[in-house]
């Protein structure tokens, strides 16, 4: 059964090279970012604190919160990139994720090269690679930009490309971070339709964004995070 | 000995083996990442990765005649010795230095994908093997021109290459993690490698230090280079150097696996 179960998860980031950070700064809470903690001489950011929830097949979970509220960190914990300091996470299902727009790839690559490389990552056959290429070119409408280096792309164009690759194939769990906010209106409608179709094929969606309308239209559950803690869970 | 202590050690060794097995299975990822990194480095150049071969050839072409004169050696013999030594040294040095920075250099990919950590080491090692084979063209050419023979023993250079690559990977399981946590270590390694270039018989011949063999056989970089150089230029399989490498590998492997298994989950936090 496709499932993500998070039990009492907390995560603290160690910060190095700032050991002389003053106690005064540590104790003053700012609006953005996780809580700063100081243990002995070591400085930590408490990025997540005592997170608990269960997401099952069919759920579309929206993560909402300020910059630095812990949305991306929570997504990284779900994907398995970061191991929680405390607590436990159980995931069951194949995960497809898009956390960064260029997917960590050198920006001197052309969009076509990026798609080919991603298809190699996914171990696709030549036939499936061609299908991915055609699908992405058609969906993104990048036209001649498909053979230009990624550094010539705007954030919106990068987002089109990454979104098209991430949602090409079926996945049990789809994890998207701060995405649709960079697209224009026409693309947002198109992307929304594609996401709906993708969700039908996939089991579970996690979407982190500042856009409350997008969350209301896409998700059945909205989790509000503040300073790494769950401040509220809303069903739509 | 405390049973929990032993269980802890075995668990960490299993975590490390699990990570390595997953990385090996993801060959299509590190293979393509390595190739794309080399292609990216030579983007917009007319000759592409052929520059790797040409720049090494230029360096050897300049050093060979000069140092053969300084050491009073025959140019043909010295050139082959220098070419093999230098090319295998360059592979060893760049593998160690680049693998030390592998997690920091691949931070964006590491924080966007749930890949096993050793994948980044395999990618870097493979990238350096590709560079080695570009340079190896010079060695083959020199053997054909100078020695004019190519026998079955020379093929055993691959045994040395495999053992040396495993030895480098083995120690870098530890060193790469320490370099990620303490950034000064990368600079220290860079300095050590510069010193070791002169202390290792690469530009000077082992015969010059016949009465001080401990300086030669006690140097792990000599073992690595000799395991690959001897079959190619002397047409003999260096059984003792290969055996020593295998022994160091077997003796250190449990500890390196334990260390890697214990600290690998800290890597994403330390890359920032």
Interface residues (C-beta under 8 A of the other chain):
Chain A: X13 X14 X16 X76 X79 X80 X81 X82 X83 X95 X97 X98 X99 X100 X102 X103 X104 X105 X106 X108 X109 X113 X117 X120 X121 X123
Chain B: X28 X29 X32 X33 X36 X37 X40 X43 X106 X107 X108 X109 X110 X111 X112 X113 X114 X181 X265 X268 X269 X270 X272
